[in-house]
Amino acid sequence: MTNRSTCHPTQRMTRRQALKSTACGFGYLAAASLATQQAQSVTNPLLPQPGRILPRAKRVIFLFMQGGPSHVDTFDYKPILEKYDGQMRPFDDARTLAKTRQIADQRIFKNLWSFKRYGQCGQYVSELFPHIARHVDDLCFLKGMHTEGVAHGPSTLFMHTGSINLVRPSIGSWVLYGLGSENQNLPGFVTLQPSMGNGGPRNYSNAFLPAAYQGTAVGRAGTSADQARIRNLQATSLHLPSQKAQFDLLRQVNMEQWQHSQQESELEAVINSYELAWNMQSHAPHIFDFRDEPQHIQSMYGIGEKGTDDFGKQCLMARRLAEAGVRYIQVNYGDNSNNPRWDQHSNLPEHALHAFNTDKPVAGLLQDLKQRGLLEDTLVWWGGEFGRTPYAEKKRIRTRSQFLWFHPVPRLGLG
């Protein structure tokens, strides 16, 4: 005899019975999935990591203005400087003490450019940045920052790593370490056209973190953005099937060596880099190719225009990398000379040239991110290693009118 309550093989199973009888199966599947993810995170540390809190920002774009743009001539309006302009006053700041070892009198130096309020927040912005000024309601201005750095090299290194004496990971490496990468086909941390000076590779180094978290440099400062590519990305001498067979063999040999290695972290990073390089062959070339971008988008960044073309291409590249899942992107406006871009000293009026070159591209990036919904979870950081003192260097002032004699007003948009 058979139990009539038992389901017959041909009898249909209800939804309730199915869920009841397969509950353990679902539990097994969940456990297997978690175990797989855990195993993958061990073999590939770049995978996204589960967060302990729910962050609003998923990625960072750092627009590094190398050389120290003057805060009091850009976004930090100081009207009291106009009141005391030209007067000698004592200063005991870090720069004065470093040079003279004592408090010294310096000549107050006012803002060279006029300021005006913008947006609903009423933020003061210098006339140097008419395009960025239209986005002030989406920006947060930090005006309480200070530094004791008096030289570009140590200050740049300190800003990127938090130390000038110890070898420490860069902030991009920390972000990638904490969050992992959103795209396994591209590096999680990219720095566009970095300078070889003022900290150089240490500014995007992983230091004591696993080697997988080091930044990937694309191009270098002083060269055109058109040359900012990842070299030797594709092997044109072999067909794809041959490349795949060669890669599979290399991966097998590497895994055998890894199992017996005493330096697991370094070898694991090399293995992961090979995996990433293989995946990048079919994904990275598209990211750095702007031909599919509409003309009105390129114009938004100032691409094709004199002065703004180069940095505009970097900013557009940053948006494409962010859109592709790169976690931390640094865009560098600098060069490899001893006087990096914004480093004007007594020739402060030349700030107008660099402001013109970067204003429209930065505003274009903000607008493009916003219209694509990316600004909601992207932290865009604009800044340099320090600003300027409120007094004139060597007690001398080169006036704006002297500067305009060398640089025509229309081209710089000074009005």
Secondary structure as GFF3:
##gff-version 3
##sequence-region A 1 415
A	DSSP	alpha_helix	15	21	.	.	.	ID=ss1
A	DSSP	alpha_helix	23	43	.	.	.	ID=ss2
A	DSSP	beta_strand	59	65	.	.	.	ID=ss3
A	DSSP	three_ten_helix	71	73	.	.	.	ID=ss4
A	DSSP	alpha_helix	80	83	.	.	.	ID=ss5
A	DSSP	beta_strand	88	91	.	.	.	ID=ss6
A	DSSP	alpha_helix	94	100	.	.	.	ID=ss7
A	DSSP	beta_strand	104	107	.	.	.	ID=ss8
A	DSSP	beta_strand	115	118	.	.	.	ID=ss9
A	DSSP	beta_strand	123	126	.	.	.	ID=ss10
A	DSSP	three_ten_helix	132	138	.	.	.	ID=ss11
A	DSSP	alpha_helix	152	161	.	.	.	ID=ss12
A	DSSP	alpha_helix	171	179	.	.	.	ID=ss13
A	DSSP	beta_strand	189	192	.	.	.	ID=ss14
A	DSSP	three_ten_helix	200	204	.	.	.	ID=ss15
A	DSSP	three_ten_helix	211	213	.	.	.	ID=ss16
A	DSSP	beta_strand	216	218	.	.	.	ID=ss17
A	DSSP	three_ten_helix	225	227	.	.	.	ID=ss18
A	DSSP	alpha_helix	240	259	.	.	.	ID=ss19
A	DSSP	alpha_helix	264	287	.	.	.	ID=ss20
A	DSSP	alpha_helix	295	300	.	.	.	ID=ss21
A	DSSP	alpha_helix	309	323	.	.	.	ID=ss22
A	DSSP	beta_strand	328	333	.	.	.	ID=ss23
A	DSSP	three_ten_helix	345	350	.	.	.	ID=ss24
A	DSSP	alpha_helix	351	371	.	.	.	ID=ss25
A	DSSP	three_ten_helix	375	377	.	.	.	ID=ss26
A	DSSP	beta_strand	378	383	.	.	.	ID=ss27
A	DSSP	three_ten_helix	393	395	.	.	.	ID=ss28
A	DSSP	alpha_helix	400	406	.	.	.	ID=ss29
A	DSSP	alpha_helix	409	412	.	.	.	ID=ss30
###
